[in-house]
Amino acid sequence: MTDIDPTKPTDPALRGISPTLSCLAVAALMALTSPVHAQQPLSASDWLSGSVRGPVRESSAWRPTPRPPSDSNSSPVAATGSVSPVLVSRLADVDLDAAGIVTARKAGLPTGLWAGSDPTELAALVLSTPARLPAMSNLLTRILTAQLTPPTVTNAQQRGQLFLARADRLLDMGAVEPAGRLLLSAAPGDPEVFRRLFDIALLTGEESRACLKMDDTPGVAPSFSARIYCLAQTGDWAAAAISLRGAETLGLLDAQQGLLLTHFLDDAFVDSGEHLAPSDRMTPLEFRVHEAIGQPLPTGNLPIAFAHSDLRLNNGWKARIEAAERLARANAIPATTLRQIYAEQKPAASGGVWERAGAMRTLEAAIASGDPLSALPRAFEEFRRNDMTHVLAAMVAADLPGDVQGEAGQIAGWLRQWQGLPVRDPVEIPSDLRSGPLPAPSDRAAEALLSAMTDIDAGMDGAVTRAARGLATLRALGLREDADLAAAQLALLQQFRDAAQ
């Protein structure tokens, strides 16, 4: 990558623009950007909410006019006919922590789950709680998306902290769709909320809609890079070029961003053959710009949420299968999504994803003919070999009989039990996973629940005693069904490993 002087952009469209005009353009742009808080974003991955965060200089200079003092004796009739000064004030703050997309009852959780806990500590726990086991992934998603009574805050900085942590954890899990719905349920015009919505839009190919929202809502533009990108996205290339030149002149973009946006705005670079190396910390905006300039990046080594970009229909079938498998393996998308993608075409080759696609095609035909067990052993073996047995269970368990003996019948029973469906001969839960009853926590139930989930996750690595304690805690909190399903899945993990030997 060639070095670039931020004060001398290489884009011909940017040359000849006076510094005065550039500064005026940037000054106007600054009025549209949102305030930037000094604290680090609540995110477990570098690319999340701070991915398009700009330097502090980008914060808006706008401040609300102080509220005029109230006067109970004042008359509603104006004393003169002169025009009164325009007063500006902010709307009442929305309590983001109260937002959710499912009721507490539907989520199977107590409304006061957060009661008694410190919001900052809860946010840290939410971001660090693992959920590899599908039963726990489902429970964590319900916790993160439920409408619960907000925890008591002790200072203004804590307001919304837990909400943003909930959204960031969903994004970290790759659960982009529920994260987007959660963010939209709160205050999409809030700058911190819009940052995350903008990231999601870039990953799912809906950046045009997000840019229109940015244009219609002054003050939410996450950064100059985002604003320049959206100016071009909406067709105002001249304004984008002027803004880029001004931002570079004022040092509001680093060299990497400036070079990338210059290639994006100037079509003279299309045939230059210059390859731009990706940055060490890839953001959704940079990822999308790399694609726009004809240098798309693979998503395999990026955070899992980036895989949603490969699900778009403009990608090849193999890339879509690989992305859907990665997401389904992490419980980030419904398994039915992967099943639908498998069924789109006939496998074009053999090996790798084609073997699983072929096995699923054969199994689908067997299910349609009323004899799913005839094709089940091969499908089970293909998915087991790639650590995707739980994905196969989520896709087809409901289509399998639970009262048939033999090898295929045993496999069907395993897959159905994994999904919590009734079977004639269920796998017995090992005694090591059974623990005596524990008293329900008297307070700070959320912290006890998240700690219990961490203990259950440890059971996947052989820490059976911890897992048993976590399961007992779940039952004490009234989450018996979740505990029973988690225990069954831990037991079946061993069965699948035995089958692999």
C-alpha positions as MATLAB code, in Angstrom:
seq = 'MTDIDPTKPTDPALRGISPTLSCLAVAALMALTSPVHAQQPLSASDWLSGSVRGPVRESSAWRPTPRPPSDSNSSPVAATGSVSPVLVSRLADVDLDAAGIVTARKAGLPTGLWAGSDPTELAALVLSTPARLPAMSNLLTRILTAQLTPPTVTNAQQRGQLFLARADRLLDMGAVEPAGRLLLSAAPGDPEVFRRLFDIALLTGEESRACLKMDDTPGVAPSFSARIYCLAQTGDWAAAAISLRGAETLGLLDAQQGLLLTHFLDDAFVDSGEHLAPSDRMTPLEFRVHEAIGQPLPTGNLPIAFAHSDLRLNNGWKARIEAAERLARANAIPATTLRQIYAEQKPAASGGVWERAGAMRTLEAAIASGDPLSALPRAFEEFRRNDMTHVLAAMVAADLPGDVQGEAGQIAGWLRQWQGLPVRDPVEIPSDLRSGPLPAPSDRAAEALLSAMTDIDAGMDGAVTRAARGLATLRALGLREDADLAAAQLALLQQFRDAAQ';
ca = [
       0.000    0.000    0.000;
       1.354    3.372   -0.956;
       1.778    6.091    1.623;
      -0.616    8.971    1.458;
      -0.340   12.481    2.750;
      -3.686   13.295    4.397;
      -3.347   16.912    3.289;
      -2.819   15.931   -0.364;
      -5.441   13.436   -1.477;
      -4.787   11.666   -4.736;
      -8.386   11.845   -5.940;
      -8.533   14.286   -8.887;
     -12.088   15.131   -7.883;
     -10.678   16.511   -4.652;
      -8.058   18.772   -6.221;
      -8.794   22.424   -6.748;
     -11.082   22.664   -3.732;
     -10.140   25.616   -1.615;
      -9.238   25.020    2.023;
     -11.896   27.549    3.014;
     -14.592   25.591    1.218;
     -13.292   22.357    2.710;
     -13.406   23.751    6.217;
     -16.920   25.097    5.691;
     -18.049   21.703    4.431;
     -16.525   19.931    7.387;
     -18.002   22.475    9.785;
     -21.415   21.717    8.345;
     -20.693   18.028    8.619;
     -19.689   18.371   12.259;
     -23.092   19.801   13.003;
     -24.630   16.544   11.810;
     -22.417   14.180   13.753;
     -23.270   12.980   17.207;
     -21.512   13.554   20.519;
     -18.843   10.982   21.267;
     -18.487    9.738   24.796;
     -15.055    9.361   26.297;
     -15.598    5.882   27.722;
     -14.806    2.747   25.747;
     -17.752    1.078   24.032;
     -19.291   -1.886   25.802;
     -18.178   -4.522   23.359;
     -16.389   -7.829   23.542;
     -15.121   -7.459   19.973;
     -13.209   -4.542   18.555;
     -15.438   -4.222   15.508;
     -18.687   -3.679   17.379;
     -20.334   -0.408   18.355;
     -17.124    1.595   18.203;
     -16.291    0.414   14.709;
     -17.273    3.693   13.123;
     -16.499    5.846   16.099;
     -14.503    8.908   15.091;
     -12.199   11.179   17.071;
     -13.566   13.451   19.759;
     -13.296   16.436   17.396;
     -16.270   15.070   15.496;
     -18.706   15.785   18.311;
     -21.414   18.286   17.584;
     -21.116   21.805   18.931;
     -24.868   21.949   19.470;
     -26.086   22.159   23.070;
     -29.657   22.596   24.299;
     -30.753   26.021   25.499;
     -31.335   26.008   29.270;
     -34.963   25.456   30.173;
     -36.630   28.809   31.023;
     -37.707   29.176   34.641;
     -41.366   28.435   35.238;
     -43.588   31.174   36.515;
     -46.946   30.124   37.894;
     -48.163   33.725   37.783;
     -47.314   34.317   34.154;
     -50.144   35.085   31.776;
     -50.680   33.061   28.581;
     -51.258   36.320   26.741;
     -48.162   37.849   25.092;
     -47.153   41.248   26.440;
     -46.027   42.474   22.996;
     -46.267   41.452   19.386;
     -42.543   40.841   18.997;
     -41.256   37.411   17.983;
     -39.987   35.384   20.913;
     -36.583   33.694   20.681;
     -36.588   30.053   19.625;
     -35.784   27.733   22.519;
     -34.314   24.267   21.976;
     -34.532   21.474   24.526;
     -34.001   17.743   24.474;
     -36.843   15.294   24.793;
     -37.034   13.301   28.004;
     -34.420   10.579   28.037;
     -35.634    7.123   27.108;
     -34.717    4.379   29.555;
     -32.984    2.005   27.162;
     -32.551   -0.653   29.829;
     -36.326   -1.231   29.874;
     -36.438   -2.073   26.166;
     -37.001   -5.581   24.846;
     -38.686   -7.517   22.056;
     -40.335  -10.280   24.128;
     -42.218  -10.048   27.387;
     -40.697  -11.496   30.525;
     -43.531  -14.025   30.683;
     -42.946  -15.248   27.131;
     -39.220  -15.457   27.826;
     -39.926  -17.515   30.965;
     -38.061  -15.072   33.179;
     -39.000  -13.077   36.292;
     -39.707   -9.429   35.526;
     -37.382   -8.326   38.330;
     -34.416  -10.418   37.211;
     -32.057   -7.404   37.204;
     -33.164   -6.216   40.660;
     -30.455   -5.644   43.255;
     -27.569   -5.783   40.789;
     -25.202   -3.036   39.733;
     -25.712   -2.134   36.034;
     -21.975   -1.903   35.350;
     -21.315   -5.333   36.851;
     -24.283   -6.790   34.954;
     -22.993   -5.355   31.687;
     -19.598   -6.968   32.232;
     -21.217  -10.322   33.075;
     -23.478  -10.188   30.030;
     -20.500   -9.598   27.748;
     -18.471  -12.445   29.250;
     -21.108  -15.172   29.726;
     -20.411  -18.047   27.300;
     -23.230  -19.911   25.584;
     -21.825  -22.670   23.399;
     -24.456  -25.236   24.378;
     -27.608  -24.621   22.293;
     -29.837  -24.795   25.377;
     -27.808  -22.040   27.011;
     -27.557  -20.036   23.801;
     -31.335  -20.016   23.591;
     -31.622  -18.994   27.249;
     -29.061  -16.206   26.876;
     -30.881  -14.851   23.833;
     -34.121  -14.759   25.819;
     -32.377  -12.932   28.651;
     -30.848  -10.372   26.326;
     -34.055   -9.635   24.418;
     -36.615   -9.721   27.260;
     -38.476   -6.701   28.620;
     -37.328   -6.648   32.236;
     -37.469   -4.045   34.974;
     -34.302   -1.940   34.641;
     -31.692   -2.162   37.400;
     -31.277    0.789   39.713;
     -28.625    3.215   38.502;
     -26.451    5.285   40.817;
     -25.202    7.776   38.238;
     -26.243    9.057   34.835;
     -23.404    7.246   33.043;
     -24.945    3.890   33.946;
     -28.198    4.566   32.123;
     -28.389    2.443   29.001;
     -25.118    0.685   29.791;
     -26.780   -2.685   30.263;
     -28.904   -2.246   27.135;
     -25.889   -1.590   24.936;
     -24.099   -4.552   26.483;
     -27.102   -6.751   25.656;
     -27.046   -5.616   22.029;
     -23.276   -6.041   21.775;
     -23.432   -9.560   23.208;
     -26.044  -10.541   20.625;
     -23.820   -9.157   17.884;
     -20.850  -10.989   19.347;
     -22.898  -14.204   19.141;
     -23.651  -13.460   15.508;
     -27.346  -12.982   16.317;
     -27.668   -9.952   14.057;
     -31.416  -10.192   13.471;
     -32.521  -10.155   17.140;
     -29.873   -7.529   17.891;
     -31.334   -5.284   15.215;
     -34.878   -5.745   16.487;
     -33.758   -5.028   20.042;
     -32.035   -1.825   18.986;
     -35.041   -0.688   16.962;
     -37.330   -1.325   19.930;
     -35.514    1.325   21.958;
     -34.496    4.586   20.345;
     -33.070    4.229   16.829;
     -32.400    7.965   16.802;
     -30.051    7.683   19.762;
     -26.451    8.050   18.499;
     -25.137    5.028   20.402;
     -28.036    2.878   19.189;
     -27.646    4.082   15.615;
     -23.931    3.183   15.632;
     -24.869   -0.434   16.086;
     -27.764   -0.288   13.641;
     -25.396    1.181   11.066;
     -22.972   -1.718   11.565;
     -25.817   -4.211   11.159;
     -27.042   -2.503    7.996;
     -23.558   -2.691    6.478;
     -23.292   -6.395    7.262;
     -26.719   -7.294    5.892;
     -26.585   -5.169    2.741;
     -29.127   -2.579    3.899;
     -26.718    0.334    4.030;
     -28.858    2.432    1.650;
     -31.703    2.445    4.150;
     -29.333    3.297    6.992;
     -27.851    6.170    4.993;
     -31.305    7.579    4.321;
     -32.006    7.378    8.038;
     -28.753    9.240    8.674;
     -29.776   11.958    6.228;
     -33.201   12.310    7.839;
     -31.891   12.373   11.421;
     -29.305   15.103   12.036;
     -26.913   14.286   14.833;
     -26.677   10.491   14.464;
     -23.897   10.226   11.869;
     -21.363    7.967   13.629;
     -18.241    9.431   12.044;
     -16.883   11.360    9.098;
     -16.056    8.099    7.351;
     -19.654    6.958    7.685;
     -20.986   10.324    6.578;
     -18.716   10.465    3.515;
     -19.699    6.915    2.586;
     -23.395    7.726    2.867;
     -23.074   10.923    0.837;
     -21.697    8.802   -1.987;
     -24.236    6.052   -1.348;
     -27.089    8.523   -1.824;
     -25.537    9.917   -5.015;
     -23.979   13.149   -3.745;
     -20.442   12.349   -4.882;
     -19.330   15.988   -5.002;
     -20.270   16.565   -1.369;
     -18.542   13.315   -0.447;
     -15.340   14.428   -2.208;
     -15.385   17.858   -0.550;
     -16.027   16.288    2.849;
     -13.161   13.832    2.384;
     -10.739   16.606    1.458;
     -11.844   18.710    4.438;
     -11.677   15.815    6.874;
      -8.152   14.951    5.718;
      -7.078   18.582    5.978;
      -8.305   18.788    9.557;
      -6.758   15.439   10.496;
     -10.101   13.784   11.205;
      -9.257   10.658    9.210;
      -6.207    8.464    9.500;
      -4.182    7.594    6.416;
      -5.790    4.158    6.053;
      -9.311    5.560    6.059;
      -8.384    8.387    3.707;
      -6.760    6.067    1.194;
      -9.640    3.613    1.273;
     -12.269    6.329    0.795;
     -10.195    7.945   -1.966;
     -10.234    4.669   -3.902;
     -13.957    4.434   -3.210;
     -14.745    7.901   -4.569;
     -12.326    8.050   -7.496;
     -12.997    5.602  -10.332;
      -9.518    6.314  -11.722;
      -8.241    3.675   -9.309;
     -10.446    0.916  -10.730;
      -7.836   -0.218  -13.245;
      -4.775    0.804  -11.263;
      -4.135   -2.686   -9.971;
      -3.209   -1.300   -6.556;
      -4.254   -3.685   -3.798;
      -5.166   -2.155   -0.447;
      -4.164   -4.274    2.520;
      -6.970   -4.644    5.071;
      -6.527   -2.991    8.431;
      -5.714   -5.045   11.499;
      -9.069   -4.155   13.041;
     -11.639   -4.596   10.320;
     -14.893   -2.678   10.676;
     -18.150   -3.235    8.784;
     -17.660    0.078    6.976;
     -14.159   -0.797    5.779;
     -15.363   -4.279    4.877;
     -18.115   -2.874    2.680;
     -15.808   -0.294    1.045;
     -13.294   -3.044    0.192;
     -16.132   -4.847   -1.556;
     -17.238   -1.676   -3.362;
     -13.770   -1.060   -4.839;
     -13.555   -4.602   -6.175;
     -11.358   -6.028   -3.428;
     -13.773   -8.131   -1.323;
     -12.438   -9.775    1.815;
     -13.119  -13.303    3.096;
     -15.167  -13.473    6.276;
     -13.765  -16.705    7.669;
     -11.214  -15.025    9.937;
     -13.476  -12.117   10.927;
     -15.977  -12.024   13.817;
     -18.879  -14.339   13.148;
     -21.374  -11.536   12.522;
     -19.501  -10.728    9.294;
     -20.682  -14.088    7.922;
     -24.142  -12.564    7.472;
     -22.678  -10.607    4.569;
     -22.122  -13.867    2.696;
     -25.782  -14.878    3.076;
     -26.860  -12.268    0.546;
     -28.190  -13.605   -2.739;
     -25.449  -11.890   -4.744;
     -22.952  -14.422   -3.363;
     -22.327  -17.875   -4.753;
     -24.171  -20.874   -3.372;
     -21.053  -22.426   -1.851;
     -20.175  -19.198   -0.017;
     -23.736  -18.947    1.263;
     -23.664  -22.540    2.520;
     -20.343  -22.018    4.282;
     -21.594  -18.833    5.930;
     -24.888  -20.419    6.971;
     -23.078  -23.452    8.388;
     -20.774  -21.231   10.427;
     -23.699  -19.244   11.782;
     -25.882  -22.289   12.454;
     -23.010  -24.068   14.200;
     -22.826  -21.096   16.588;
     -26.632  -21.011   17.022;
     -26.629  -17.539   15.436;
     -29.367  -18.237   12.878;
     -32.320  -20.651   12.828;
     -31.293  -24.039   11.485;
     -34.197  -23.796    9.041;
     -32.266  -21.072    7.220;
     -29.403  -23.467    6.527;
     -31.867  -26.191    5.551;
     -33.445  -23.882    2.971;
     -30.059  -22.943    1.513;
     -29.083  -26.625    1.237;
     -32.258  -27.224   -0.792;
     -31.666  -24.423   -3.302;
     -29.612  -26.420   -5.795;
     -28.076  -29.773   -6.554;
     -24.477  -30.154   -5.298;
     -22.048  -29.344   -8.075;
     -19.112  -31.369   -6.771;
     -18.049  -33.681   -3.951;
     -16.210  -33.196   -0.690;
     -16.577  -30.555    1.994;
     -19.856  -28.671    2.037;
     -21.068  -30.585   -1.011;
     -21.125  -33.848    0.958;
     -23.375  -32.342    3.628;
     -25.551  -30.661    1.021;
     -25.885  -33.981   -0.805;
     -26.654  -35.872    2.392;
     -29.337  -33.340    3.274;
     -30.803  -33.554   -0.226;
     -31.080  -37.320    0.114;
     -32.517  -37.017    3.627;
     -35.090  -34.458    2.459;
     -36.251  -36.882   -0.232;
     -36.484  -39.682    2.335;
     -38.522  -37.487    4.690;
     -40.863  -36.562    1.844;
     -41.335  -40.249    1.002;
     -42.169  -41.086    4.619;
     -39.000  -43.115    5.293;
     -36.508  -40.666    6.893;
     -34.555  -43.396    8.695;
     -33.242  -44.834    5.438;
     -31.042  -41.788    4.822;
     -30.439  -40.743    8.429;
     -27.217  -42.700    9.221;
     -25.293  -41.182    6.310;
     -26.470  -37.653    7.141;
     -25.613  -38.181   10.807;
     -22.101  -39.319    9.932;
     -21.479  -36.379    7.574;
     -22.591  -33.789   10.102;
     -20.927  -35.526   13.053;
     -17.606  -35.510   11.236;
     -17.778  -31.726   11.068;
     -19.066  -31.127   14.615;
     -22.501  -30.199   13.307;
     -24.676  -32.929   14.799;
     -26.545  -30.347   16.863;
     -27.315  -28.456   13.646;
     -28.696  -31.618   12.041;
     -30.859  -32.150   15.131;
     -32.246  -28.639   14.921;
     -33.036  -29.114   11.227;
     -34.746  -32.507   11.160;
     -35.464  -33.807   14.686;
     -39.162  -32.936   14.461;
     -39.437  -34.972   11.240;
     -38.053  -38.146   12.827;
     -39.908  -40.885   14.725;
     -39.071  -41.308   18.395;
     -40.213  -44.900   18.921;
     -38.124  -46.933   16.451;
     -35.329  -49.324   17.364;
     -32.137  -50.181   15.505;
     -29.186  -47.991   14.560;
     -31.230  -45.434   12.671;
     -33.852  -45.420   15.411;
     -31.189  -44.768   18.043;
     -29.815  -41.835   16.028;
     -33.329  -40.452   15.632;
     -33.814  -40.737   19.390;
     -30.587  -38.847   20.077;
     -31.503  -36.027   17.719;
     -35.023  -35.733   19.133;
     -33.821  -35.775   22.743;
     -31.275  -33.064   21.895;
     -34.191  -30.860   20.857;
     -36.218  -31.721   23.945;
     -38.681  -33.907   22.038;
     -40.119  -37.109   23.579;
     -38.388  -40.426   22.822;
     -39.056  -43.993   23.916;
     -35.563  -44.739   25.253;
     -33.888  -41.456   26.246;
     -30.223  -41.328   27.138;
     -29.907  -41.354   30.907;
     -28.453  -38.294   32.573;
     -25.149  -39.271   34.289;
     -25.211  -39.134   38.069;
     -22.274  -36.709   37.956;
     -24.599  -34.115   36.444;
     -27.103  -34.537   39.245;
     -26.688  -32.321   42.260;
     -28.722  -31.804   45.365;
     -31.212  -28.939   45.429;
     -29.886  -25.467   46.122;
     -31.784  -22.619   47.806;
     -33.015  -19.894   45.485;
     -30.834  -16.760   45.614;
     -32.399  -14.162   47.880;
     -31.117  -11.275   45.754;
     -28.956  -10.526   42.684;
     -30.681  -13.323   40.780;
     -29.296  -12.176   37.428;
     -25.713  -12.556   38.585;
     -26.466  -16.019   39.981;
     -28.108  -17.008   36.680;
     -25.269  -15.784   34.462;
     -22.678  -17.441   36.719;
     -24.649  -20.699   36.564;
     -24.624  -20.537   32.767;
     -20.863  -20.125   32.844;
     -20.609  -23.225   35.049;
     -22.807  -25.230   32.678;
     -20.661  -24.166   29.740;
     -17.618  -25.503   31.596;
     -19.271  -28.917   31.471;
     -18.540  -29.055   27.746;
     -14.849  -29.130   28.630;
     -15.231  -31.845   31.240;
     -15.869  -29.770   34.387;
     -18.819  -31.942   35.397;
     -18.958  -30.791   39.027;
     -19.270  -27.168   37.982;
     -21.910  -28.087   35.418;
     -23.927  -29.946   38.058;
     -23.802  -26.898   40.337;
     -24.913  -24.648   37.486;
     -27.818  -26.936   36.622;
     -28.932  -26.972   40.260;
     -28.816  -23.176   40.349;
     -31.005  -22.961   37.247;
     -33.574  -25.218   38.864;
     -33.475  -23.134   42.045;
     -34.236  -20.066   39.927;
     -37.293  -21.768   38.439;
     -35.701  -22.580   35.055;
     -36.209  -26.330   35.317;
     -36.943  -26.935   31.633;
     -33.779  -25.127   30.592;
     -31.765  -27.106   33.143;
     -33.224  -30.430   31.998;
     -32.509  -29.673   28.331;
     -28.960  -28.548   29.123;
     -28.368  -31.739   31.133;
     -29.657  -33.859   28.248;
     -27.430  -32.069   25.759;
     -24.366  -32.488   27.975;
     -25.138  -36.198   28.233;
     -25.658  -36.532   24.488;
     -22.347  -34.832   23.779;
     -20.661  -37.900   25.196;
     -22.887  -40.152   23.106;
     -21.882  -38.329   19.938;
     -18.212  -38.592   20.860;
     -18.587  -42.298   21.430;
     -20.168  -42.599   18.021;
     -17.184  -40.857   16.523;
     -14.753  -43.442   17.852;
];
